[in-house]
Amino acid sequence: MVIDAAGLAAVAAELADGSGPVAVDAERASGYRYSQRAYLVQLRREPVGTVLIDPIGIPHSAFAELASALDGAEWVLHAASQDLPCLAELGLAPARLFDTELAGRLAGFERVGLAAIVERTLGFQLRKGHGAADWSSRPLPHDWLTYAALDVELLLPLRDALHAELSEQGKLEWAEEEFETVRLAPPPAPRAEPWRRTSGIHRIRRPRQLAAVRELWHARDELAERRDIAPGRVLPDSAVVEAAVSDPATVVELVQLPVFRGRAQRRLAQTWSDALAKARTLPKQDLPDVSPMADGPPPPSRWADKDPAAAARLAAARGALAELAERNRLPLENLLQPDLVRRLCWQPPDDVTPAAVADALRAGGARRWQADLAADPLAKALTASDG
């Protein structure tokens, strides 16, 4: 374990003298903490071996030496998009990337969890069991550290096996394009109304109740961020929806509801009651829309009524893509994003040719290999359905 700047500098020097790719993983405390910071960083490089870094007590500036040591090396991660943001917070970013989970998908593997891919490809069974642990707790138990070390123990031979598999299938260039897209992906844009993702919100039918969900959500989020606690641990979504539906007029009425009766919620009862009161007194024009305008085409289930021709195009396109995915041993969602297919079928190019379809796909975010592979069968499907 590396727990201070001096230890990190020593490890950085060793890793700089290593050779070949670097296996990388990070453990967060999702479900326990508000932040998505790394609470443990695991690295492995030949001939150095495995290093576990506890970043909590190490100044961020100290990671500059580690970043320099790894500069130019290929990083091997499993499901890289999950860990790259928290590593970037430490000033760590790869110059090149190999994502073993994504490689498994492109190779046509049905199960792409790390344990499943390792067992299928290398014949080893990984000891699992602490993926959902609270990695922000200290000290970290020895068996947790063993679990964390195993996550990088076989990533380098796994990378080599998957590289060979992709090369044999003629998909290596596809994978490299996908890896680069993941590596360069910007942070996701903030959601305009994140409170609408509250679990159980489908029970809400009235604008005033929706306003209550919104105000409770924001009050909870501010408190969770201030305390660095996962919002669901401050107040469950089910309690947010229950309070919005019941609309208790006073603190006394609020604490009679399930969840709010507990000691922790009784201490916060005034906060939740104030949020409900704010929703109760909002002017009508400030209430949220029960059915907000969607960004993009309507749900496909409504296409047959709204635009039968578009519904026919979508059905033909889905059939063509399913056949294409099966022929190339690809998951359908990795061939093309479903939302992009829907948008294309709802509003196709004026001149439906393979070139025009390819341009539309690339403009919608498809990679070059995806557009090249799908443009011709999609153009045929779109024109056949129009006929």
VEXVEXLUM-597710 format. One record per atom (N, C-alpha, C): x, y, z. Coordinates in steps of 0.2 Angstrom, whole numbers, plus 5000, padded with zeros to 4 digits. Layout:
// residues N
XYZ/...
//
This chain:
// residues 387
500449945000/500050005000/500450065000/500350114996/500650184995/500150224999/500350265004/499950305008/500150375009/500750395006/501050465006/501450485000/501650545000/501950574994/502650534993/502950524998/503650494997/503550424994/503050384997/502950314994/502750324987/502350374985/502150374978/502650394973/503150434976/503750454971/504150394970/504250354975/504650294974/504350244969/503650234970/503350194966/503350214959/503250284958/503250314951/503950304948/504450304951/505150294948/505150214946/504850174950/504950104948/504450094942/503850114942/503450114936/503750144930/504050194930/504350224925/504950184921/505250144926/505750094923/505450034920/504750024921/504449964919/504349964911/504049914908/503949914901/503249884899/503049904894/502449884891/501849914894/501249894893/500649924895/500549924903/500149964905/500049974913/499249954914/499149904918/498449884920/498249934926/497649964925/497450014929/496750004932/496550014938/495850004940/495850054946/495250074948/495050114953/494450094957/494450104964/493850094968/493550154970/492850164969/492550224971/492050194977/491650244979/491150224985/490450244982/490350224976/489650234974/489150204978/488550244979/488050214984/488250234991/488850264993/488950284999/489150355000/489450384995/489750444995/489450484989/489350554990/489050594984/489550604979/490250614980/490750614975/490850554972/491150554966/491450494963/492150484963/492450514968/493250514968/493450444969/494150434968/494450374969/494650364976/494550304979/494750294986/495250244986/495450214980/495950164979/496150164972/496750164970/497050154963/497450094963/497350054958/497749994957/498149994951/498749984951/499149984945/499649924945/499749894939/500149834938/500549844931/501249834932/501649844926/502249794927/502449764921/503049724921/503649764921/504149744925/504249684930/504049714937/503749764938/503649794944/503149754949/502649734946/502149704949/501549744951/501149734956/500549774958/500649824963/500349884962/500449934967/499749954969/499549964975/498949994978/499050064981/498750114978/498850174981/498250204984/498250224990/497750254994/497850334993/497450364989/497550434987/497250484992/496950464997/496550505002/497050555005/497650525008/498050565012/498650595007/498650585001/499150614997/498950674993/499350724993/499150794989/499050774982/498650804979/498550794972/499150814968/499550864970/500150884966/500650824966/500650784971/501150724971/500950674965/500350674962/500250634957/500550654950/500850714950/501150734944/501750684942/502150664947/502650614946/502450554943/501850524946/501550464943/501350474936/500950534935/500750544928/501350544923/501850574925/502450574921/502750504920/502750464925/503050394924/502650354919/501950374919/501550334915/501450364908/501750414907/501650454900/501850414894/501350404890/501550374884/501350294884/501250274890/501150194890/500350184889/500250124886/499550104885/499250084892/498650114893/498250094899/497850034897/497749984902/497249934901/496749934907/496149944905/495649954910/495049904908/494649884913/494049854911/493449904913/493049914907/492549964908/492850034910/493250054905/493650114907/493250184908/492650184905/492250244906/492050254913/492050204917/491850214924/492350244928/493050224926/493550244931/493950304928/493950324922/494350374919/494150444922/493550464924/493450524927/493750534934/493750484938/493950494945/494750494944/495050454939/495750454939/495950524936/495550554932/495750624929/495750674935/495350664940/495350714945/496050714949/496350654948/497050654951/497650674946/497350694940/497850714935/498150664931/497850604931/498050544928/497550534922/497850524916/497550514910/497950474905/497650424901/498050384897/498250424890/498750404887/498950424881/498650374876/498550314878/498250264874/497850214878/497350184876/496950144880/496750084877/496650034881/496349964879/495849944884/495249944882/494649924887/494449854886/494649814891/494449744890/493749724890/493349764893/492649754893/492349764886/492549824883/492349844877/492549794871/493249774872/493449724868/493049664868/492849634874/492449574874/491849584870/491549644871/490849654867/490949654860/491549684857/491649684850/491849614848/492149574852/492249504850/491649464850/491049484853/490449444852/490349404859/490749414864/490649374870/489949394873/489649344876/488949354879/489049384886/489549364889/489649394896/490249434896/490249494898/490849534898/491049564904/490849534910/491149554917/491849534917/492249564921/492949544921/493049474923/492649444928/492749374930/492549334924/492049344921/491849304916/492349304910/492549354908/493049364902/493649324904/493949334910/494549304912/494449234912/493949204915/493849134915/493749104908/493449144903/493349114897/493949114893/494349174894/494949184889/495549154892/495649154899/496249134902/496249074906/495549054908/495448994912/495549004919/495549064922/495649074929/494949104932/494849084938/494249104942/494449164947/494249224946/494349274951/493949274957/494249284963/493949284969/493549354969/492949354970/492549424970/492149424976/491849484977/491449494983/491349554986/491849604984/491849674988/491749734983/491449714977/491349774972/490949824975/490449804979/489949854981/490149884988/490749874990/490949894997/491049964998/491049995004/491150065005/491950075005/492150094999/492950104999/493150165002/492750205005/492950265008/493050255015/492950195018/493050175025/493750165026/494050175032/494750165033/494750135040/495250085042/495650055037/495350005032/495649995026/495349945022/495549875024/495049825024/495249765027/495649725021/496049675024/496549645020/496249605014/495649575015/495249545010/495049585004/494849645006/494649695001/495249714997/495849725000/496449744996/496649684991/496549624994/496649564989/496149564983/495549584985/495049584979/495249644974/495449694977/495649754973/496349734968/496749704971/497349684968/497249634962/496749584963/496549534958/496249574952/495949634953/495649664947/496149684942/496849694944/497349704939/497849654938/497749594942/498249544942/498349514935/497749504931/497749474925/497549514919/497549584920/497249624915/497749624909/498449624910/498949624905/498849564900/498849504903/498749444898/498149444895/497649464899/496949474896/496949514890/497249574890/497349624885/497649584879/498149544880/498549514874/498049464871/497649424875/497249374872/496649404868/496349464871/495849494867/496149534861/496749554861/497049594855/497049534850/497349474852/497349424847/496649404844/496149404848/495549384846/495249434841/495249494843/495049544839/495349554832/496049534832/496449534826/496249484821/496049424825/495849364821/495149374818/494749414821/494049424818/494049484814/494649514813/494649574808/494349634812/494349644818/493949694822/494449744826/495049734825/495549774829/495549844827/495449864821/495349934820/494749964822/494149924822/493549944826/493649964833/494049914836/494149924843/494549984845/495049994841/495550044842/495150114842/494650114837/494250174836/493850184842/493550134844/493150134850/493550154857/494150124857/494550144863/494650224863/494850244857/495050314857/494450364858/493850334856/493250374858/493150384865/493250324869/493150324876/493650364879/494250364877/494850404880/494750474879/494450494874/494350574872/493650594874/493250554877/492550574878/492550634883/492150684882/492150744887/491650714893/491650754898/491250734904/490450744901/490050704903/489350714901/489050784903/488650804899/488350874900/487850864906/487750914911/487250904916/486550894913/486150854917/485450844915/485050914916/484650934912/484250994913/483850984919/483550924920/483050914926/483250844929/483750844932/483950774935/483450744940/483050784943/482550764948/482050714944/481950724938/481450684934/481650604934/482250594936/482550524936/482350494943/482050524947/481850494954/481450434953/481650374956/481350314955/480650314958/480150294955/479450294957/479050354955/479450404951/479050464949/478450454944/478450394942/477850384937/477250384941/477250384948/476650384952/476350454952/476750504950/476550574951/476150594945/475550624946/475150644940/475050714940/475150754945/474950824946/475550874946/475550924943/476050974943/476350994950/475851004954/476051024961/476450964965/476250904963/476550854966/477250844963/477350854957/477950854953/478450914956/478150964958/478551024961/478751004968/478350964971/478650934978/479250894977/479150844972/479750804971/480350844969/480250894965/480850934963/481150964969/480750994973/481051034979/481350994984/481050934985/481350884990/482050854987/482050844980/482650824977/483150874978/483050934977/483550984977/483850994984/483350994989/483550994996/483950934998/483750884996/484150824997/484850824994/484850844988/485550844984/486050894987/485750954989/486251004993/486450974999/486050945003/486250915009/486750855008/486650815003/487050755001/487750784999/487750834995/488450864993/488850894998/488450925003/488850965008/489150905013/488750855014/489050805018/489450745015/489450745008/489750695004/489450625006/488850625005/488450565007/488050545000/487950484998/487550474993/486850494994/486450534989/485850554991/485350504993/485350444990/484850394993/484950375000/485550385003/485650375010/485450435014/485350485011/485050545015/484350535016/484050525010/483250505010/483150465003/482850405004/482750364999/482250394994/482250374987/481850404982/481050384984/480950324987/480350304989/479950354994/480450384998/480150425003/480050495000/480450514995/480250574992/479650574988/479450524985/478850514981/478250504986/478350474991/477850464996/477650534999/478150575001/477950635004/477650684999/477850674992/477550724987/476850704986/476650634986/475950614985/475550634991/475850624997/475450635004/475350705005/475850745004/475850815005/475650835012/476050815017/475950825024/476050905025/475550935029/475551005029/475951035035/476150985040/476551005045/477150955046/477650975050/478150935052/477850875056/477350885060/477050825064/476750775060/476350805054/476150755049/476650715045/477150755044/477750725040/478050665043/478150675050/478550625053/478050565055/477450565053/477050505053/477150455047/477450485042/477550445036/478050395037/478050335034/478650285034/479250325032/479850295035/480450325034/480550385038/480150435037/480150495041/480150485049/479850435051/479850415058/480450405061/480950385058/481650375061/481950435064/482450415068/482850465072/483150515067/483550485062/483850535057/483450575053/482850555051/482450595047/482050645052/481950625058/481550675062/482050735063/482650725063/483150785064/483150825058/482950795052/482950835046/482250855044/481750845048/481050845046/480850915044/481150965047/481051035046/481251055038/481851025037/482151035030/481651015025/481350945026/480950925021/480250955021/480050975027/479351015027/479451085024/480051115024/480151175021/480051165013/480351115011/480351105004/479651085001/479251055005/478551045003/478151105003/478351145008/477951215009/478151255003/478751255001/478951294995/478551274989/478451204988/478151174982/477351194982/477151194988/476451214989/476251284988/476751324988/476551404987/476851424981/477151384976/477351414970/476751434966/476851494962/476351514957/476351464952/475751454949/475551404944/476051404938/476351464936/476751464930/477451434932/477551424938/478251404940/478251324941/477651294940/477551224941/477851184935/478151124937/478451084931/477951054927/478051044921/477651014916/477650944917/476950914918/476950844919/477150804913/477150824907/477350794901/477850844897/478450844899/478950894896/479050874889/479250924884/479450904878/480050864877/480050804874/480550764873/481050794868/481750774869/482250794865/482350744860/482050754854/482050694849/481350674847/481350614843/480650584841/480350564847/479650554846/479250524851/479450444852/479150414858/479250344859/479050304853/479450254851/479250214845/478550184845/478250174851/477650144852/477050194849/477250254848/476750304846/476850314838/477350284835/477550304828/476950284823/476650224824/476150204820/475650254819/475450284824/474850334824/475150404821/475750424824/475950484822/476250494815/476650434813/476950434806/477050364804/476550334801/476650264799/477250244795/477450294790/478050284786/478650284790/478650324795/479250324800/479250254804/478650234806/478650164809/478850114805/478750114798/478950064794/479650064793/479950124792/480650134791/481050104798/480750114803/481150094809/481150014810/480549984808/480549914808/481049884803/481049914797/481549884792/482249894794/482349954797/483049974799/483249924805/482849914810/482949864815/483149794813/482749774808/482849704805/483549704801/483649754798/484349754794/484949754799/484849794804/485349804809/485449734813/484949704815/484949644818/485349594814/485149584808/485549534804/486249554803/486449624802/487049644802/487449624808/487149644814/487549624820/487649554821/487149514819/487249434820/487849414815/487849444809/488349414804/489049434807/489049494810/489749514812/489849504820/489449464823/489549444830/489649504834/489149544834/489149614838/488549614842/488549644848/487949664851/487649724847/486949724847/486649774843/486749844845/486849854852/486949914854/487649944853/488149894852/488749914850/488849934842/488449904839/488449914831/488249994830/487650014833/487450084833/487050094839/487050154841/486650174847/485950174845/485450144849/484750144847/484450214846/484650264850/484350324849/484550354842/485150344840/485350374834/484950344828/484850274828/484450244823/483750274823/483450284829/482750314829/482750384826/483250424828/483250484825/483350484817/483750444815/483850434808/483150414804/482850364807/482150344804/481650394805/481650434810/481150484811/481250534805/481850554804/481950604800/482550584795/482450544790/483050524786/483250584781/483850574778/484150624774/483650634768/483650694765/483250704759/483350654753/484050634752/484250594747/484550534751/484150474751/484350414755/484850374751/485450394751/485950354748/486450334754/486850274752/487350254758/487750314760/488050354755/488450414757/488050464762/487450474760/487050524764/486950494771/486750424771/486650394778/487250394782/487850384779/488450374782/488650444785/488450504781/488550564784/488150584790/487550564789/487050574795/487250534801/487450474800/487750434806/488350464809/488750484805/489350514808/489250584812/488750624809/488550684812/488150674819/487850614819/487550594825/487950564831/488650554829/489050524834/489350454833/489150424827/489350364825/490050364824/490450304825/491150304823/491150284816/491750304813/491850284806/491750214804/491950164808/491850094807/491150084807/490750114811/490050094812/489650124806/489850184804/489550214798/489650174792/490250154791/490450114785/490150054785/490050024790/489749954791/488949954790/488650004793/487950004793/487550054787/487950094784/487650144779/487250104774/487550054770/487250024765/486649984767/486649944772/486049904773/485549954776/485750004780/485250054782/484850094776/485250114771/484950154766/484550104762/484650044761/484249994758/483549984762/483649984768/483049974772/482550034772/482850094772/482450154772/482150164766/482450144760/482150154754/481650104752/481750044755/481249984754/480650004757/480750024764/480150044768/479750094765/480050144762/479750204758/479350174752/479550124749/479250104743/478650064745/
//
